[in-house]
Amino acid sequence: MKNLIIVESPAKARTIKNFLGKDYEVIASKGHIRDLPKHSFGIKIEDNQFQPQYRVDKDHSDIVKQIKDLAKKSDQIYIATDEDREGEAIGYHIAKAIGKDPQTLPRIVFHEITKSAIQNALENPRKINMDQVNAQQARRLLDRIVGYKLSPLLASKIQKGLSAGRVQSSALKITVDREREIQAFKPVEYWSIDALFKPKIDANLVEYKGKKIEKMTIGNEKDAREIETVLKDEVYHVKSIEKKQRKSSTPPPFMTSTLQQSASGRLSFSPKKTMMIAQKLYEGVKTDKGQMGVITYMRTDSLNIAKEAQDAARETILKTYGEDYLPEKPKIYTSKSKGAQEAHEAIRPTRLDFTPEIASKYLSADELKLYKLIYNRFLASQMTDAILESQTILFASENGIFKASGRKLLFDGFYRVMGYDDKDKLLPELKEGEEIPLEKLTANQHFTEPPPRYTEASLIKKLESLGIGRPSTYAPTISLLVSREYLKIEKRQLIPTPIAFTVIEILEKHFPEIVDSNFTAEMEEKLDEVAEKKVDWQKLLLDFYTPFIEKVEKGKKEIKSLKKAEPIGRECPECGSELLLRSGRFGEFIACSNYPKCKYTEAIEKDGEEAPTPQTTDEVCDKCGAPMVIKSGRRGSFLACSAYPKCKNTKPLEKPKSLEVKCPECGGELLERNSRRGKFFGCSNYPKCKFVSKFEPTEKKCPECDYAMAKRTFRGKEVYECIKCKHRIDA
């Protein structure tokens, strides 16, 4: 008979299994195995009590059966899900699904997936924390109430496919408010007077005729030119030289939000990508000592560090960098986040001897980039502060004073590990009172700029500062807003779409609390209080539900429908019914009034006129023989069958480029193709032959099979890899 350990993910299960002997079986639930039903409200409300109607979904029925079978054969069953509310709830639902009392199963927790951490957890089990479970249930039911009652209302009043959410709508309002600021912004003109003194010292005017000159002081060209005329012929001397030393404090280790922000800025990773890679690093990867987790749990708002990890960091710093880089005492950081789970740890490497240099032999390129970021930040957090010297020189004439600033790094401290990115502007050694030649003096026009749009990283920072959401919700919230097409990402900026403005305007008027950041943050605090046994979760739900449902019912009557369904005076060419002008997620379009029986539609050009008749080509459809026409879509022009919607055949407008390389499976040609995921290389005999390569063949031949090789990055190195046999050689 074996001990059974139940975790969430297969990767986590494999890693833990490596550490334990034959007396342990480890199985993954693959996330939540019970949840509210997908196609119904799923909450029964009786006598002011909320009863969630949980179900085991079809995707998890097989895994539940496997867990039940293993549980019957096991002497002891351990719940080993993640140590957060979500993990606690998953453990609770696992116990319920296999017919066990959640309070009778030992619950083991760990912040890292290493052998010592797993063994220590097995020696110190606890019970499932029902207060945390209830906090998660309250969150889940709140989100279901808002989503299930408000989303259909928006869909009925505006257009199909819209949704609202307790956190997502607050986050969307933040981006819409910023866009409103940008649209309302009116640039203001101002001028600066800039000087260049020998030898190449840039300075700007800070005082003129005894009056301080600030950014907006000089408001027009006339004033600027008058000042320029007076000052350009004057004699200048060094009025004062000031040097000050200051410390640049070590950064704290990462928590979820700061990791996402730093990975976005330094690595150009989206928050979603960052969390996917961090999940792999936590659950287990190949290392020089076998499969194991190389970072601690990545969903955390704590900055705590285990004493053992602190001691290991100090030992590494002393050994690698010397005494000058080791502070007298370990550095301790405290999270400023409301409701931070201080019992958890910050994100750190589990083994400091698994250096980025060693890791480069085992991790993929992106895994290594993120691991190096985490490793260096943790080590830097326990090092000495850096010391910089700031320099200020004032140059004076009869009527003006110019200021030049510079700085230099005196002691690198933690920058030794993290790198020093700033380019120091060093000022030359000068003496007070000495005359300084003026090389150039110019008046320059400027305009104030609107506030910047949010990026994914800056929006996460804003959500965190307002107390909206929690570490596990930041990335999914932004991904949801983008997938719902409330936001689009251009040059890393989040831009609200027109429908986002419409939705927010209605919510602001009829459901102000749903988009109020203060209300959303207060609700997060109440959920924290549920987890701390200070607030009853049923009362929390009732206090929200009663006024909210009243507003929903009121909104059904009072919110004016914005849906367009205007007749255009034409008949449908497919069924003869009337054609209507409608509005949808992608703008206005023409559709048949007999929908859904007839699904005929036409596109509308941006100026409101009907789109021109599609251009006919000489090609015929290889499925039905009708002429092919050129149409436009979101990814450009393409060929489509003119018999649509009876025949939905489409083709690329341009013939795919041949690579003049034979397919390794059938001998056909390899063609360059494009898809949503980017460029790929496929066989010309598709769909009979489904060979595909992500990498472009080169002229280099494989030494093993003489087939074309592709150049690619593998584990951080440039290599040539055979398209056919996958043999690799260094590039």
MIVO-663363 format. One record per residue: x, y, z of N, C-alpha, C in turn. Coordinates in steps of 0.1 Angstrom, whole numbers, plus 5000, padded with zeros to 4 digits. Each point is the difference from the previous one (the first is absolute). Layout:
N
XYZXYZXYZ
...
***
This chain:
731
500849885000499250125000500950125000
499650114993500850124998499350125006
500850105003499550135003499750074987
498950075000499650084988500250155002
500750064991500150155001499350064988
499150095002499250064989500450154999
500550034988500450144997499150054988
500350134995499250054989500649964986
501350024998500549984987500949884998
499949944988500849884996501550035002
500550124996501450035001500450005015
499250055009500350005014500049865005
499049924996499949865004501349924996
500550024988501249934995501250045009
500150135003501250055008500049945014
498850005006499949955014500249855000
499549934990500249854999501549975000
500850084994501549984999500650005014
499450075009500650015014499649895009
498949934997499549915009500149854995
500049915010500249864996498849934995
500049875000498949924994498850005009
500150045012498950005009499050124998
500450094990499250124997499549994986
498850034998499450034986499650145000
500350074988499750144999499250024987
498850075002499150024988499550145000
499850054988499650144998498550014997
499350105007498650024997499750084987
501150064995500050084988499150125003
500250075011499250125003498849975008
499050094999498749985007499349884994
499649905008499349894995498550025002
499650095009498650045002499950154999
498950044993499850154999498550024997
499650125000498650044997499749964985
498849964997499749954986500250114990
500449964988500450104990498850074994
498849934999498950064992498850035009
500250015013498950055008500550085012
499250075007500450095011500849925010
499549895004500749915009500150045015
499150095004500050045014498550005004
499749925010498749995006499950095012
499050095000499950105011498749975008
500149965012498949975009500250055014
499050075005500150065014501350085001
500350084990501250095000501349925001
500049884996501249925000500349964985
501350014997500549974986500649865000
499449914992500549874999500549974986
501349994999500649984986499749864996
499649984987499649874995501249954992
501149955007501249964993499849874992
500749994989499949884991501549964997
500149874997501349954994499850014985
500850084993499750014986500549884992
499649994988500349884992501549984998
500750124999501549994998500749935011
499450015012500749955012499449875006
499049944993499349885005501049885000
500849994990501049895000501050015011
500550125002501050025011499549985014
498750045001499349975013499949855003
499749934989499949855002501349945004
501150054993501449955003500350035015
499750125004500450045014499249925010
498749974997499249925009500549865001
500449944988500649865000501350005008
500850104999501350005007499750025015
499050095003499750035014499649875008
499249914993499549885006501249915004
501150014992501149905002501050065010
499850135004501150075008499750005015
501049995008499950025014499850145004
500750094993499950145004499950094987
499150105001499950094988500450145005
500950064993500550135003499550104989
499550115004499650114991501250095000
500650024987501350084999499850114989
498850065000499850114991500850135004
500050104992500850125003499550075013
500950075006499650065013499550144997
498850014995499350134999498549965000
499150104999498649975001499549914989
500550024988499649924989500449855002
501349995005500549865003499249945011
499750085010499249945012498649954995
499450084991498749964995500149884991
501049994992500249894991500149875009
500850015011500249895009498649965006
499250105004498749975006499149934990
500050044987499249944990500549864996
501349985001500549864997499449915011
500150045012499549915011498549984998
499250104997498649984998499749914988
500850014989499849924988500249865002
500949965009500449865003499249955012
499150085005499149955011500750005014
500950095002500750015013499750135007
500050005013499950125008501250084999
500050124994501250084998500850025013
499350005012500750035012500849885005
499749884994500749885005501349974992
500250064988501149974992501250105004
501249945002501150095003500450094988
500250135003500350104990501550045002
500849984989501450045001500350114990
500850105005500350124992501550024999
500450074990501450034998500150114990
501150095002500250114991500949974988
500649895001501049964989499949854999
500249954987499949864998501449944999
500649985012501349935002499849895009
501049915001499849875008499950045015
500850095005499950045014498750065003
499550084991498750075003498849905000
500149904991498949905000500149915012
501249965004500149925012499650075012
500350135001499650085012498550025000
499450014989498550024999499349875005
500649884996499449885004500149975015
501050065006500249985014499150105008
499550104993499250115007498750034993
499149904999498850024993499050095009
499150064994498950085007498749964994
498950075004498749984994499750104990
499149974991499550104990499450125008
500450124996499650125006498750054994
498949975007498650034995499750154998
500750085008499850144998500650054987
501149954996500550034986499149944990
499549885002499149944990498850094998
499450055012498850084999500350144993
501250055002500450124993500149984985
500549894996500049964986498649984994
499249935008498649984996499250144998
500350085010499350144999500450074988
501450004997500550064987499349944988
500049875000499449924988498650044998
499250005011498650034999499750154996
500850095006499950144996500250024985
501149934995500350024986498949934991
499449895005498949944992498850095001
499650065011498950085001500150124990
501250075001500250114991499949964985
500849904997500249954986498749954995
499249925008498849934994498850095000
500050115008498850095000500350124992
501250055000500350134993500449984985
500749904997500449984986498949984991
498949925003498949994991499350144998
499950085011499450134998500850094990
501350005001500850074990499849954986
499949874999499949944987498650034994
499050015009498650044995499950144996
500850095007499850144998501050064990
501249934998501050064991500349904988
500649895003500249904989500449875007
499949894992500349875005501549995003
500349905009501449975003500750095010
499250105006500650085010500049945014
500950045008500049955014500550115010
499649985012500450095011500549915011
500950065009500549925011500550095011
500049955012500350085012501450064999
501049934995501350054999500350064986
499549924990500350054986499450134997
498850035005499450134996500750125007
500449975013500850115006501350034993
500749894996501250024992499850074987
498949964993499650064987499850155002
499350045011499750145002501350085002
501049945006501350075002500650044986
499949904991500650034986499150104993
498749995001499150094993500250145006
500150025013500250135006501350064995
501149924998501250054995499950054986
499249924992499850044986499250124999
499050025009499250135000500950125003
501049985009501050105003500850044988
500449904992500850024988499250074990
498749964998499250074990499650145004
499950035013499750135004501250095001
501249954999501250075002500350114989
500450115004500350114991501550045003
500949984990501450045003500250155003
500950025009500350145003501550034996
500250114994501350044995500850055011
501349965000501050075009501449994994
500950085005501350014994501149985011
501149954996501249995009501250074993
500850055009501350064995501149905004
500749954990501049905003501450044995
501049985008501350044997501049884999
501050034992501149904999501350085003
500649965012501350075004501149904997
501250074997501249924998500549945013
500549875001500049914988498849905000
499050034992498949914998499249985012
499650115007499249995012498650054997
499049925000498650044998499450065013
499350114998499450065012498750074996
499150025009498750074997499850115010
499350104995499750135007499149975012
500550045012499149985012499750145007
500650114995499750135006500350114990
499150104999500250114991499650135007
501050095001499850135006499349985014
500649905008499549985013498749925002
499449964988498849925001500349864996
499449905008500249864997499349964987
500749924993499449954987499749855002
498749974999499649865001499549964986
499549875000499649944987499150094992
498950065006499050074992500150155001
501250055005500150145003500050084987
500749954990500150084987499049944990
498950074998498949954993499850034985
500950084994499950044986501350034994
500150004987501250024993500650145002
499150105001500550145002500850025012
499549945012500750015012501449924999
499949894994501249914999501150074992
499650064989501050074991500650125007
499250075008500650115008501049965010
499749895007501049945010501249954992
499849944989501149944992500950124996
499550114995500850114995500850065011
499450015012500750065012501249915004
499749875001501049915007501149954991
499850004986501049944992501350074999
500050135003501250084999500750035014
499449945010500650025014501149915003
500850055010501249925005499549925012
500549875000499649905010501249965009
499649975012501149945009499349895009
500849925006499549895009499650075013
498750005002499450065013500249905012
499749874998500149915011500149864994
500749915009500249864996499549925013
499149914998499549925011500049864997
500649925009500149864999499349935012
499249914998499349925011500049854997
500349935011499949864999498649955004
499549904993498749945004500049854998
499249945007499949854999498949964990
500249904992499049944992499649875007
498849995006499749895008499749874992
500349895006499849874994498649984997
499649944989498649974997499549885008
498749995004499549885007500049884990
499949885005499849894991498750014993
499749924990498850014992498849955007
498850064998498849935002499350004987
498849954999499349984987500050134991
499550105006499850134992501350054995
501050015009501350064996500749914990
499849875001500649914990499450024987
498750024999499350024987500550134994
500150115009500450134995501450004995
501049935008501450004996500249924987
499349884999500149924988499550074988
498950085002499550084989501050104995
500650085009500950104997501449954995
500549905006501449954997500049894989
498949925000500049884991498950014989
499250105001498850024991499149885000
499949945012499049895002498750055004
498949954995498750035005499849945014
499150065008499849945013499649854999
499249974990499549864998501249914997
500950044992501249924996500949995013
500250105007500850005012499549895010
498750005002499449915010500149854995
499849984987500149874994501549945002
501050094997501349955002500449985015
499550095008500349995015499349875005
498849974995499449885004500949874997
500650004989500949894996501249995009
500650125003501150015009499749955014
498850035004499549965014499749855000
499349954990499549865001501149904997
501150044993501149914998500550004986
501350014999500850004988501249915002
500649964989501349935001501150085005
500849955010501150075005501249915001
501150055005501249915002499849905011
498950015007499749915011498749934998
499649994988498749934997498850104999
498849954998498850084998499650065014
499950145000499550065012499650154997
499350055009499650144999501150095003
500350114992501250085002499650145005
498750035002499650125006498949975010
499750095010498949985009498750044993
498949985007498750024995499850154994
499550004988500150134992498750095002
499049955007498850095002500050045015
500650115002500250055014500150155000
499550065011500250145002500850035013
500849905004500850015012501550034995
500750075009501450024998500949935011
499449915007500749925010501049914994
501149975007501049914995500349915012
500049874997500449905010501450025005
500249985013501350035006501149914993
499749884997501049914993500450064987
499050064992500350064987500950125002
499750085010500850125003501449965003
500249905009501349965004500849954987
499349934992500649944987500550124991
499150104999500350124992501250075005
500150025013501150075007501349924998
499949875001501249924998500550014985
499150004991500350014986500750134997
499450115005500550144998501450015005
500249955012501450015007501049924992
499649884995500949924993500350054986
499050054993500250054986500550144999
499550095009500350144998500850075011
500149935011500850065011499250085010
500750045011499450065012499450144996
500550074991499550134996498650004995
499649884995498649994994499049935010
500449975012499249935010499650105011
498750045002499750095011500149935013
500150075011500249955013498949905004
498750044997498949925004499249964987
499349895001499149964989499050114997
499650024988499050104996498649945001
499150075006498649965002499150104993
499149944992499050094993498649975004
499150105000498649985003499250054988
499049924997499150034989499150125003
499750094991499150115002498649964995
499949884994498749964995499049985011
498750054998499049975010499749855000
499949945012499649865000501149914996
501250044999501149924996500149875009
500349894994500149875007501449995005
500350065012501450005005500549875004
499149905001500549865003500749944988
499750064988500749954988501450064999
500749964989501350054997500050084987
501050084999500250074987500449904990
500150044987500549914990501550005000
500649885001501549995001500449874994
501349984997500549874996500049915011
499849874998500049905010501449955003
500950024990501449955002500950114994
500850065009500950104995501249944993
500349875002501149944992499649964986
498650024997499649984986500050144994
501250044997500250144994499550014986
499850124996499650024986500949944990
501349995003501049944991499749854999
499849945011499749855000498649984993
499050095004498749994995499950014985
500950074994500050024985500249864993
500549905006500149874994498749925001
499150045008498849925002498750074996
499950145001498850074997499950054986
498850024995499850064987500450155001
500050064989500550144999499150095009
498749994999499150095008500049965014
500149875003500049965014501350055007
501150004993501250055005500050155003
499450084991499950145001499250035013
498949945002499250035012500749955013
500649884999500749945012501150105004
500850054990501150095003499550125006
498950064996499450125005499649975015
499449895003499649975014501249975009
501049934994501249965008500850135004
500250084990500850125002499350105009
498750014999499350105008500049955015
499949875002500049955014501450025006
501049974993501450025005500250145003
499650094991500250155001499350055013
498849945003499250055011500749985014
501149915000500749985012501450065000
500350084990501350064999500050145006
501250074999500150145005499450094990
499650125005499550114992501250054991
499650054988501050074992500250145004
501150064998500350145003500350084988
499250114998500250094988500350145005
500750074991500350145003499250094990
499250095005499350094991500850134999
500050064989500850124998499150114994
500150125005499350114995500950124999
500050064988500850124997499150114995
500150125006499350124996500950094993
499650054988500750094992499250135000
500750115003499250135002500650114991
499150094995500450124993499350115007
500050124994499450125006498549985002
499449934990498549995001499549865001
500849904999499549864999500849905008
499449895005500749895006499649874993
500949924996499849874994500549895009
499349894999500349895009500349874991
501249945004500449874994500049905011
499549884996500049895010500749884995
500649925009500749884996500049905012
500549884997500249915011501049894996
500549935010500949894998499849905011
500349874996499949895009501349995008
499950015013501249995008500249855005
498949935003500149865005498849934994
500249894992498949944993499149925009
500449955012499149925008499249904993
498650005002499249904993500050014985
500450114995500150014985501049904995
500949955008501049904996499349884994
498849975006499349884995498950044989
499350125003498950034991500450084988
501250065000500550084989499650145002
500850094995499850155002499650054986
498750034998499650044987500250144996
499950095011500050144997501350054995
500050094990501250054994500450135009
501049995007500450125009500450114991
499550125004500450124993501050075010
501349984996501150065009500350144996
500150085010500450144998501550025002
500650094993501550025001500350075013
501349985004500550075012500150154997
499350085007500050154998500350075014
500350125000500250085012499050115001
499550035012499050115002500750134996
499350084993500550134996500650014987
500449884995500750014987499050034988
500650074990499150044989499849874991
498849994995499749884991499550054987
500649964989499550044987498749944996
499150094994498749964995500249964986
499749874997500149964986498850024992
498849985006498850004993498850035009
499150094996498850025008498850014991
498949925003498949994991498750005009
498950064993498749995006499249894993
499549915007499349884994498549995004
499249984990498649995002499649855005
499049995009499549885005498550005001
499449895001498649995003499749905011
499150025009499749905010499449884993
500249885006499549884994498949945008
499149934994498949935007500649895009
499249965010500549885008500149884991
501049915003500249894992498949895002
499749934989499149885002500649905009
499249925006500549895008500649894992
501149945005500549884994499449895009
500349874997499549895009500750025013
501350035000500850015012499550125009
499850124994499550115008498649995005
499249924992498649985005500049915012
500949895000500149925012500550075012
500950104998500550085011498950085005
499150064991498950085005499049915007
499749894995499049915007500549965014
501349975001500649965013499950125009
500350124996500050125009498650035005
499049974992498650035004499449885008
500749895000499549885007498949934993
500150014986499049934992500649864996
499349895003500549874996501149965009
500649884996501049945008501149944990
501149965005501149954991499549914989
499149915004499649904990499050064989
499550125002499050054991500550114990
501250055003500550114991500049964985
500849904998500249964986498849954993
499249915007498749964993499050114998
500050105008499150114998500350084987
501350034998500450074988499849914988
500349875001499849914988498550004997
499150005010498649994997499550134993
500550115004499650134994500550014986
501149944997500550004986499349904992
499749885005499349904992498650044998
499450075009498650064998500050124990
501250044997500250114990499450135006
500150015014499850135006501350084999
501149945000501350064999500749944988
500850084993501049954990501450045004
500949934997501450035003500850044987
500550135001500850054989501250065005
501249964996501350045004500050005016
499549885005500049975014499050095008
499350094994499050085007498649944999
499350025011498649955001499050114996
499349974989499150114994498649955001
499150075007498649955001499350024986
499249904996499350004988498750095002
499350044989498850075002498949935009
499949874999499049935008500350015014
501350015004500450025014499450125006
500150114992499450135005498549995002
499349934991498649985001499649925012
500749895003499849925011500250085013
501250065001500350085012499050115003
499550074989499150115002498749945006
499549894996498849945005500249955015
501249945002500349955014500150125010
500750114995500150125009498750055004
499050004991498750065002499149915009
500049874997499149915006500649915010
501349974999500649915010501350065004
500050125006501350075004500949925009
499549915009500949935009500849894992
499549954989500749904993501350064993
500050124997501250064994500750105010
499650005012500650085010501249935006
501250054998501249935005500049995016
499450105006500050005015499049895005
498949984993499049905004500749864997
500749984989500649884997501149965009
500850105004501149985010499449975014
498950065004499449975012499549865001
499449954988499649874999501149905002
501250034994501249925002500349995015
499950115007500450005014499049925008
498750004996499049925007500349854998
500449974987500449864998501149955008
501050105002501149975009499549975014
499050085004499449995014499349875001
499449954989499449865001501049905002
501250014993501149915002500550005014
499950125007500550025013498949975011
498949954996498849975008499550125007
500050124994499550125006498650034994
499749954988498850034993499449874995
498649995002499349884995499850014985
500449894993500050014985498550004995
499149945007498650014995499450145002
500450075011499550145001500650094990
501349984997500750074989499349994987
499649884996499349984988498650075000
499349985011498650065001500150154999
500950065007500150155000500350054986
500749924992500350054986498849964991
499449885002499049954990498750085000
499550045012498750065000499950134993
500950105002499950124993500449994985
500949904997500549984987498949954991
499249905005498949944991498950114998
499850085010499050114998500450094989
501350034999500550094989499949934986
500249875000499949924988498650014995
499049975009498650014996499650144995
500550105007499850144996500650034986
501249954998500750024988499349944988
499449885002499249944989498950094994
499550085009498950094996500550144996
501150055006500450144998501150024990
500949904998501150014991499550004985
500250104993499550014986500949914991
499449924992500749914991500850084990
501349964998500850074990500249924988
499349894999500149914989499450064987
500749994989499650054988499349894991
498850034995499449914991499150084990
500750094992499350094991499949944986
498750004994499949954987500750094990
500649934989500850084991499350014986
498849944999499250004988500549914989
500649895004500449894990499649875006
499949904990499749875004501249915001
499949905008501149905001500249924987
501250004994500149924988499949855002
500049955013500049865002498549955002
499250085008498749955003498950104998
500350134996499050104996499550085012
500449975012499650075012500650145000
499650095009500550135000501450015006
500950084994501450025006499950115010
500849985011500150105011501450055002
500250125005501350055004500149975015
501049935003500249965014501450045005
500250005013501350035006500549885007
501349974999500549885007501450035006
500649905004501350025007501150064991
499949984987501050064991499450124992
498950065005499550124993498649974994
499650094991498749984993500149904988
498949934998500049914989498549984995
499849944988498749984995499749855002
498849975005499649865002498649974997
499749884998498649964996499150005013
498850054998499050015011499549865004
500349904991499549875002501049915008
501050075006501049935009499349945012
500349875004501149924996499849904989
498750004995499749914989500950034987
500150134998500950054989501250085006
501249964997501150075006500850094990
499350054990500650094991500550135006
501250044997500550135006500850074989
500250135001500850084992500950105008
501250024996500850105007499750144996
500350105009499850144998501350075001
500350094990501250075001499950115011
501250055005500050095011499250134998
499950044987499350134998498549985000
499549875002498649985001499449954988
500750004988499549954988500249854999
499249944992500149864998501349964993
500549895005501349954994499849974985
501050024992499949974985499849854998
499449974989499849864996501349934999
500249885007501349935000500549984985
501350024998500649994987500149854996
499449974988500049864996501449974994
500549875001501349964994499749894990
501149964993499949894991500049875006
500349995013500049875007498649955003
499949875000498749945004500249925013
498949995008500149935012500249854998
501049945006500349864998499149915008
499050065007499049915007498650004993
499650124994498750004994500050064985
501250054996500150054986499550154998
499550065010499650154999501250084999
499950134994501150094999500550035014
501450035001500550055013500150154999
499750075011500150145001501050045010
500550134999500950055010499250075011
500349965013499350075011501150045010
499550095009501050055010499549955014
501049975008499849965014500950075009
500049955013500850075010501549984997
500449904993501449974997500350034985
499250094994500350034986499149944990
500350014987499249954989500249854998
498949934996500149864997499049964989
500149884995499149954990498949925007
498750034996498949935006499049954989
499349905003499049954990498850094999
499650044988498950094998498749945004
499949865002498849945004499850005015
500850075007499850025015498650055003
499249955010500549915010499849854997
499549964988499949864997501349935000
501050074994501449955000500950105007
500749955009500950095009501549984997
500349954988501449984996500750134999
501250015006500950124998501449954997
500850104994501449974997500850135002
501349995002500850125000500050074987
500050135000500050084987501349974992
501150005007501349984993500449855002
500549944990500549865001501250005010
499949895008501149995010501449994993
501050065006501349994994500649865002
500649954989500649875001501550025005
500449915008501450005006500949924992
499549934990500849914991500749895009
499349965010500549895008498949905001
500349874998499049895000499549975014
498749975001499549955013500649875004
500549995013500749885004499149885002
498650034999499149885002499449954987
499750094990499349954988500750044987
501050095001500750044988499450134994
498950055005499450124994500950125003
499650124996500850125002499650065014
501050065007499850075012499650154996
498950055006499550134997500050095012
500350134998500050095011498550055002
499549985012498650045002499950095013
498850065002499850085011498749965007
500050015013498849985008500050105011
499049995009499950095012501250005008
500749885001501149995009501350044992
499950054988501250044993500449914988
501250014996500549934988500349865003
499649914991500449865001500349944986
500549885000500449934987499349874999
499149994990499249874999500149944986
499549884999500149924987498950054991
500450004987499150044989498849904998
500249885005499049904999499049995011
499950115008499050015011498650004994
499049935005500049935013500449865000
500449944988500449865000501349985008
500950104999501249995008500050125009
500149985013499950115010501350035007
501149984992501350045006500150155001
500550045012500250155003501350025008
500750104996501250045008499850155004
500450035013500050145004501250084996
501049924995501350074997500349994985
500550114995500350014985501249924996
499949924990501249924996501150104994
501249965002501150084994500749914989
501150064995500849924990500949905007
500250015013500949915007499449865000
500849904998499549864999500449935013
499149905004500249935012501149894998
501049995009501149904998499549865002
498849985006499549875003499249954988
499050084995499149954989500050094988
500950104999500150084988498850094997
499150025010498850084998500350145004
499150094996500250155004499950025015
500850095005500050035014499550145002
499350035011499550135004500950065011
500150135000500750075010499050045011
500349975013499050035011500850025013
499350045010500650015013499549895009
501049935006499749885008500750025014
499350015011500550025013501050115001
499650114993500850125001501250014990
500149904991501150004991499549994985
500750064991499749994986500549874995
499149924994500349874994499449984986
500549904993499449954988499349875004
498749994996499349885003499449944987
500149874998499549944987498550005001
499450044989498550004999499549865000
500849904995499549874999500349915012
501349995004500449915011500250075013
500050135001500150085012501550005005
500949954992501450015005500550145001
500750035011500450145002501550015001
500550124994501450035001500150155004
501150045006500250145004500050094987
499450125001500050094989501350084999
***
